[in-house]
Amino acid sequence: MLFLDHYPSLTIGFLTPLVKAAQEATKGALMRFHKDGIRYRVSYFVGDSFFDFMWAYQGKQYRQQIRFIEEPSHIQGKVRFFICPATGHKCRKLYFGRKSIFSRHAVKHAYSYQHLSHSTRIFANAKNPKRKHGRPKYKGRTTIYGKRIVRYRSKIRRINEYVRSLFGKQQIVVYRKA
């Protein structure tokens, strides 16, 4: 099975400087970048509705044209979307395989996290789910993030109690409080 979290990705916003540079040059522009040890070249010519990706992998040259569309934004200006070469869906993020470029629609949205059972998802991220800018409470009321933290800690507490009951008096701590 193909899991998307093992592939480098690219959002359409990354190519905005390329489009602006091409419009300023009134002809076209070229951009180079590295993803996962592979050097990619992207070219865009004013008036075209596609980006031309070129790269080399294991001595073979690959080239793929990725179409895009511009739609009016509900706020102001225009929004660009890639058109997936495999499925034709519009998307804002592409994934780079070794020999092709595709969207998540081409691989049925498969992330490795989705194939874990609910009980093992707790241990998938061994750290406490505390984040940098999250607030458990706001003006004395519990936030949605705070509720998630409480649920996480109660699950860990139940698992700890179950493990203690299995092994007798030995205390096994699954997580550390921050």
Backbone as a ProteinNet text record, in pm:
[ID]
protein_1_A
[PRIMARY]
MLFLDHYPSLTIGFLTPLVKAAQEATKGALMRFHKDGIRYRVSYFVGDSFFDFMWAYQGKQYRQQIRFIEEPSHIQGKVRFFICPATGHKCRKLYFGRKSIFSRHAVKHAYSYQHLSHSTRIFANAKNPKRKHGRPKYKGRTTIYGKRIVRYRSKIRRINEYVRSLFGKQQIVVYRKA
[TERTIARY]
83.2	0	88	43.1	114.8	67.3	157.7	122.4	178.9	95.7	135.9	235.9	240.2	330.8	476.5	505.9	644.1	692.2	605.6	640.3	649.1	746.4	752.3	635.5	592.8	477.9	509.8	419.5	435.8	297.6	281.8	154.9	161.2	43.6	38.1	94.8	86.8	140.7	291.7	360.3	505.2	543.9	455.9	487	439.5	380.1	333.2	447.7	565.8	676.1	718	705.3	737.9	642.1	513.8	414.1	435.6	463.3	487	612	718.4	841.8	818.5	738.2	708.8	627.8	534.4	453.3	535.9	632.2	720.2	813.7	857.4	946.3	868	737.3	642.8	661.4	744.6	759.6	741.3	839.2	834.4	942.2	938.8	1038.3	1064.7	1178.3	1220.8	1254	1216.2	1244.6	1306.8	1406.3	1469.3	1452.7	1429.6	1420.9	1453.1	1485.3	1517.1	1406	1365.9	1272.2	1324.3	1352.8	1393.2	1514.8	1610.2	1734	1726	1612.1	1595.9	1580.8	1651	1646.4	1539.9	1444.2	1334	1351.4	1306.9	1301.4	1157.6	1105	968.3	973.4	909.5	902.5	756.6	736.2	602.2	614.9	530.9	528.9	396	400.6	281	182.3	59.3	-44.4	-71.4	23.3	0.8	-82.6	-149.3	-228.1	-168.9	-35.9	29.6	170.5	218.8	357.9	428.1	551.6	629.4	737	718.9	813.8	911.8	1041.7	1145.3	1238.1	1276.4	1368.4	1434.3	1541.8	1614.2	1614.5	1588.7	1591.8	1654.3	1758.9	1833.8	1876.5	1926.5	1981.1	1878.3	1749.8	1645	1585.7	1556.6	1494.5	1342.9	1275.5	1129.5	1076.8	959.7	897.4	746.6	683.5	538.8	479.7	374.5	305.3	185	177.6	67.8	-16.8	-140.8	-231.3	-277.2	-318.1	-377.6	-489.3	-578	-687.1	-687.2	-741.3	-758.5	-907	-953.1	-1093.5	-1101.5	-1209.7	-1221.6	-1237.7	-1171.1	-1179.7	-1306.1	-1359	-1477.8	-1442.2	-1313.7	-1272.3	-1226.7	-1117.6	-1063.3	-958.8	-949.6	-847.4	-884.4	-781.4	-800	-726.9	-775.9	-715.3	-674.7	-552.4	-504.7	-520	-553.7	-563.1	-487.6	-414	-356.9	-469.9	-451.4	-539.8	-457.9	-504.3	-430.1	-417.7	-296.9	-280.3	-341.5	-358.2	-412.3	-565.1	-625.1	-769.9	-847	-781.8	-850.9	-915.4	-898.8	-951.4	-868.2	-933.7	-855.1	-807.6	-684.2	-624	-523.2	-483.7	-385.6	-250.8	-240.3	-115.9	-88.5	37.8	81.2	189.3	197.5	299	394.3	523.1	626.3	668.4	632.8	688.1	821.1	887.7	1016.8	1000.3	890	873	749.7	669.5	549.6	508.5	416.9	360.8	211	153.9	12.5	-48	-179.7	-248.8	-296.3	-352.2	-399.7	-518.6	-590	-703.7	-658.5	-537.5	-486.6	-454.1	-430.8	-394.3	-496.2	-617.1	-728.1	-702.3	-636.5	-614.5	-542.8	-454.1	-394.5	-280.4	-301.8	-198.7	-177.3	-56.9	-29	-107.7	-133.1	-207.1	-349	-409.7	-546.4	-558.3	-449.6	-455.2	-427.2	-414.5	-395.5	-531	-542.8	-666.1	-672.9	-791.2	-807.5	-724.2	-707.7	-628.5	-480.2	-429.9	-287.8	-260.3	-362.6	-341.2	-296.1	-333.9	-292.3	-140.8	-79.6	64.2	139.8	68.2	135.2	221.3	170.2	248.8	276.3	394.4	425.8	428.6	445.3	451	310.4	305.4	181.1	129.8	1.4	-45.8	-50.3	33.1	36.5	99.1	42.3	100.1	145.2	217	282	181.7	82.3	-7.3	-148.9	-168.9	-302.5	-334.7	-460.9	-505.1	-609.8	-584.8	-687.3	-810.5	-791	-903.9	-894	-1010.5	-1016.6	-1128.8	-1095.8	-1189.9	-1263.8	-1189.8	-1248.1	-1326.2	-1344.8	-1419.8	-1323.3	-1355.6	-1272	-1291.4	-1180.5	-1186.4	-1196	-1215	-1219.9	-1086.5	-978	-844.8	-830.3	-882	-877.6	-955	-1068.1	-1146.8	-1068.9	-996.3	-916.4	-804.9	-742.8	-637.9	-696.3	-813.6	-878	-909.6	-962.4	-992.1	-865.5	-758.3	-631.6	-580.3	-580.8	-529.6	-616.3	-747	-833.2	-809.1	-784.5	-752.5	-621.5	-521.5	-393	-409.8	-491.3	-514.6	-580.1	-680.6	-747.3	-651	-566.4	-469.4	-369	-323.8	-231.4	-295.1	-421.8	-490.7	-503.5	-532.9	-545.5	-411.2	-304	-171.2	-130.9	-160.7	-131	-207.2	-332.1	-411.1	-355.4	-296.3	-237.7	-110.8	-28.4	102.6	109.1	-2.1	-2.4	34.7	125.8	159.8	263	320.1	420.2	352.2	414.9	359.3	430.4	353.8	408.6	347.2	432.1	385.3	403.6	295.6	301.3	344.9	314	353.3	405.1	472.3	519.5	446.3	407.5	343.6	448.4	410.2	503.8	508.2
-117.7	0	124.4	225.5	351.2	449	496.5	592	728.4	829.7	963.9	1030	988.7	1057.3	1022.7	934.9	901.9	975.3	1058	1128.1	1277.7	1344.3	1489.8	1552.2	1668.7	1733.3	1877.5	1936.7	2073.4	2136.8	2253.6	2324.9	2423.7	2462.6	2554.9	2691.5	2727	2854.8	2864.6	2749.6	2747.6	2800.5	2784.6	2825.8	2967.7	3037	3173.2	3267.4	3261.4	3347.8	3318.9	3193.7	3158.7	3227.3	3226.9	3289.9	3440.6	3499.6	3644.8	3682.1	3601.8	3629.2	3617.3	3519.9	3502.5	3619.9	3670.6	3784.3	3911.9	3926.8	4043.9	4036.4	3914.9	3898	3898.4	3892.3	3888.8	3770.6	3676.4	3555.8	3432.2	3404.5	3285.6	3289.1	3186.7	3179.8	3034.4	3012.1	2878.4	2878.9	2771.5	2758.6	2622.3	2618.7	2491.3	2470.9	2344.9	2312.4	2164.9	2127.6	1989.5	1933.7	1812.8	1739.7	1598.2	1557.3	1419.6	1376	1469.2	1436.5	1442.3	1479.4	1489.1	1636.5	1677.3	1816.1	1831.3	1918.5	1943.6	2079.5	2087.8	2214.4	2235.1	2353.2	2386.1	2509.3	2501.8	2619.7	2656.4	2785.5	2837.2	2950.2	2948.6	3053.1	3125.8	3257.5	3340	3297.9	3280.2	3239.1	3089.3	3010.3	2866.2	2837.6	2725.1	2685.6	2558.6	2548.3	2432.1	2469.3	2389.2	2396	2275.8	2295.1	2186.9	2142.6	2023.7	1969.3	1877.3	1891.3	1804.7	1760.4	1631.8	1580.3	1453.7	1414.8	1292.4	1200.2	1071.8	972.2	844.9	798.3	679.2	684	799	814.4	839.5	831.6	857.4	995.2	1061.9	1194	1178.8	1252.2	1249.7	1390.7	1397.7	1526.7	1508.9	1601.1	1591.4	1731.9	1751	1878.6	1869.2	1960	1963.9	2087.1	2063	2174.3	2241.4	2365	2434.9	2523.7	2560.5	2652.8	2765.1	2877.6	2991	3017.2	3026.7	3055.4	3180	3255.9	3375.1	3335.6	3410.2	3385.3	3449.8	3396	3455.2	3583	3605.7	3726.6	3832.3	3800.6	3896.7	3826.7	3861.4	3805.1	3668.3	3587.8	3455.9	3350.7	3228.4	3115.6	3013.8	2961.5	2860	2720.5	2625.4	2484.9	2402	2301	2201.9	2112.8	2055	1949.1	1821.4	1723.1	1597.8	1528.6	1490.6	1425.3	1285.7	1221.4	1085.4	1082.8	1171.7	1164.9	1281.9	1396.2	1514.2	1597.9	1561	1639.9	1766.6	1872.6	1991.6	1979.1	2024.4	2011.5	2124.2	2145.1	2249	2190.9	2057.9	1993.7	1873.3	1860.9	1746.7	1670.8	1541.5	1455.7	1408.4	1400.5	1363.5	1219.7	1133.1	998.7	1005.2	894.5	895.3	916.5	860.9	865.7	942.7	989.5	1063.6	1159.8	1247.4	1344.6	1317.8	1320.2	1284.3	1357.1	1351.5	1410.4	1299	1335.8	1235.2	1157.6	1214.1	1143.6	1021.1	1024.5	913.6	790.4	807.1	693.4	671.8	716.8	694.1	753.9	869.9	943.2	860.1	774.9	679.6	741	757.8	796.2	677.9	656.8	541.6	549.1	667.7	685.3	627.3	631	583.4	432.5	360.8	214.9	160.4	248.6	205.6	192.8	99.2	88.6	206.4	232.3	347.3	333.5	211.9	194.8	218	183.6	207	350	424.7	564.2	647.4	603.6	676.3	674.4	561.3	546.4	585.6	620.9	657.5	781.6	874.3	992.2	982.6	937.1	907	1031.4	1146.3	1267.5	1308.6	1388.7	1446.7	1537.4	1539	1616.4	1766.4	1815.3	1957.7	2028.8	2138.6	2212.3	2349.8	2415	2539.9	2651.3	2667.8	2781.7	2743.4	2622.4	2580	2626.2	2656.5	2696.6	2596.7	2530.9	2440	2514.7	2638.4	2717.8	2859.2	2919.3	3058.3	3125.7	3227.2	3299.6	3205.2	3107.4	3016.5	2900.1	2898	2790.3	2699.2	2569.5	2472.1	2485.1	2493.6	2504.3	2365.6	2360.4	2232.7	2161	2237	2179.4	2123.5	2194.4	2147.3	2017.7	2005.4	1881.4	1764.6	1792.3	1686.7	1639.9	1734.3	1699.9	1616	1653.1	1577.5	1435.5	1419.9	1285.8	1202.5	1264.6	1194.3	1145.4	1234	1196.6	1090.8	1095.1	992	856	854.5	727.4	670.6	757	712.5	660.3	729.1	686.3	547.8	525.8	394.1	284.3	316.4	216.3	185.8	289.8	268.4	180	206.1	125.6	-19.5	-39.7	-174.5	-249.1	-180	-241.6	-274	-182.9	-209.7	-330.6	-344.1	-459.3	-589.8	-583.9	-705.4	-748.6	-650.7	-681.6	-669	-652.3	-646.1	-508.9	-503.2	-378.5	-295.5	-349.8	-273.2	-154.3	-39.3	79.6	105.5	109.8	135.9	266.6	362.6	492.7	499.4	526.5	530.3	667.7	772.9	906.9	986.5	1094.4	1185.8	1317.4	1377.5	1507.9	1613.8	1707	1814.2	1922.6
0	0	0	-66	-79.7	26.8	111.8	215.7	181.7	187.1	146.8	240.2	366.8	457.7	433.8	338.4	305.2	178.9	121	-2.7	22.2	-40.1	-29.1	-104.7	-59.2	-121.8	-158.4	-236	-282.8	-291	-232.1	-242.6	-358.1	-405.1	-518.2	-479.3	-352.8	-306.6	-321.5	-321.7	-339.3	-477.2	-575.7	-713.3	-746.5	-651.2	-675.7	-715.9	-651.6	-697.1	-842.2	-884.1	-1022.6	-1119	-1088.9	-1175.6	-1179.5	-1063.8	-1059.5	-1137.8	-1125.8	-1199.7	-1350	-1391.8	-1534.3	-1586.8	-1505.9	-1549.9	-1558.4	-1469.9	-1475.7	-1596.5	-1630.4	-1744.8	-1876	-1868.6	-1981.5	-2075.1	-2040.4	-2122.1	-2036.6	-1952.8	-1869.9	-1764.5	-1680.3	-1573	-1538	-1471.6	-1432.7	-1283.6	-1215.3	-1072.1	-1047.5	-958.9	-922.7	-772.7	-732.5	-590.7	-570.7	-446.3	-409.9	-322.2	-347.8	-263.1	-248.9	-127	-96.5	-179.3	-198.2	-268	-419.6	-473.5	-619.3	-655.4	-760.7	-804.3	-912.9	-887.4	-980.6	-1045.6	-1171.4	-1243.4	-1287.1	-1260.9	-1300.5	-1388.2	-1501.8	-1588.2	-1611.3	-1628.5	-1654.6	-1754.2	-1855.9	-1957.2	-1949.7	-1960.3	-1950.4	-2058.7	-2020.4	-2114.1	-2110.7	-2062	-2049.5	-1925.3	-1927.3	-1810.3	-1748.3	-1754.4	-1693.1	-1647.8	-1551.9	-1507.7	-1567.6	-1612.2	-1672.9	-1572.7	-1513.5	-1415.8	-1486.2	-1454.9	-1510	-1396.7	-1396.7	-1295.3	-1346.3	-1280.8	-1316.1	-1194.6	-1219.2	-1112.7	-1168	-1103.5	-1143.2	-1289.9	-1330.3	-1464.5	-1573.4	-1543.4	-1643.1	-1621.3	-1732.2	-1726.8	-1731	-1644.8	-1641.1	-1661.8	-1724.4	-1750.8	-1739.2	-1669.3	-1653.5	-1652	-1728.4	-1729.8	-1637.1	-1543	-1448.2	-1478	-1516	-1547	-1417.4	-1428.7	-1315.4	-1366.5	-1276.1	-1310.3	-1208	-1248.2	-1158.7	-1145.3	-1021.4	-994.3	-908.5	-921.4	-836.8	-690.2	-603.7	-460.2	-405.3	-297.3	-236.2	-159.3	-136.7	-65.9	-165.8	-238.3	-333.2	-418.7	-544.2	-630.9	-686.3	-714.3	-773.7	-692.5	-698.9	-630.4	-735.9	-725.7	-819.6	-761	-847.4	-810.2	-912.7	-865.8	-957.1	-1006.6	-1124.1	-1172.8	-1168.1	-1089.2	-1073	-1208.9	-1250.6	-1380.5	-1384.8	-1270.7	-1268.8	-1264.9	-1185.9	-1165.7	-1223.3	-1243.3	-1293.2	-1183.5	-1056.7	-945.7	-928.3	-883.5	-851.9	-707.8	-685.1	-552.4	-533.6	-408.3	-378.2	-341.2	-333.1	-291	-380.1	-424.4	-504.7	-429	-456.1	-395.4	-504.3	-467.9	-562.9	-540.4	-633.8	-634.9	-707.3	-719	-788.1	-938.7	-993.7	-1138.1	-1182.8	-1090.4	-1128.2	-1017.1	-1052.1	-958.8	-954.2	-833.6	-818.9	-699.4	-688.5	-573	-481.7	-366.8	-271.9	-326.3	-422.7	-481.6	-561.7	-611	-692.7	-610	-480.3	-394.7	-283.3	-303.2	-209.3	-70.9	-64.3	60.8	166.3	129.5	224.6	304.8	433.6	528.6	622.4	668.2	753	883.9	931.4	1056.1	1045.8	926.9	908.4	922.6	911.2	916.7	1056.1	1153.7	1291.1	1359.8	1451.7	1528.6	1626	1677.8	1766.7	1894.2	1941.3	2063.2	2038.1	1919.9	1892.8	1847.5	1807.1	1769.5	1888.4	2007.5	2126.9	2137.4	2102.3	2115.9	1989	1882	1757.7	1778.8	1856.4	1891.5	2040.5	2078.1	2216.7	2305.6	2246.1	2326	2369.5	2472.5	2517.6	2405.5	2375.7	2260.7	2284.2	2375.1	2402	2282.5	2243.2	2131.5	2177.5	2093.3	2129.7	2160.4	2077.3	2088.5	2131.3	2185	2226.4	2367.7	2390.8	2523.9	2572.1	2684.8	2737	2788.7	2838.2	2887.9	2834.2	2811.7	2768.4	2846.9	2921.9	3008.2	3101.7	3156	3253.1	3194	3063.8	2998.7	2924.1	2921.1	2852.5	2701.9	2628.2	2482.3	2419.9	2289.6	2218.3	2232.4	2224.7	2243.8	2384.8	2485.1	2622.3	2640.8	2574.7	2582.4	2522.9	2415.2	2352.1	2445.8	2516.3	2612.5	2726.1	2776.5	2884.8	2838.7	2716.4	2661.8	2650	2601.6	2586	2720.9	2819.9	2951.5	3019	2996.1	3056.5	2990.2	2862.3	2794.9	2848.4	2862.1	2915.8	3058.9	3140.7	3277.6	3281.4	3193.9	3189.1	3145.5	3048.5	3002	3113.3	3183.9	3296.3	3403.6	3435.4	3536.2	3492	3363.7	3311	3317.2	3278.9	3281.4	3424.8	3519.5	3660.9	3712.7	3671.5	3716.9	3660.5	3541.5	3482.4	3555.1	3591.6	3648.3	3799.6	3864.1	4009.9	4060.2	4155.6	4223	4148.7	4044.1	3968.5	3902.5	3913.2	3852.1	3720.3	3615.1	3481.3	3433.3	3400.9	3355.2	3204.2	3131.9	2987	2937.9	3011.7	2967.8	3088	3056.8	3159.7	3144.3	3253.5	3247.2	3215.7	3133.5	3095.5	3198.2
[MASK]
++++++++++++++++++++++++++++++++++++++++++++++++++++++++++++++++++++++++++++++++++++++++++++++++++++++++++++++++++++++++++++++++++++++++++++++++++++++++++++++++++++++++++++++++++

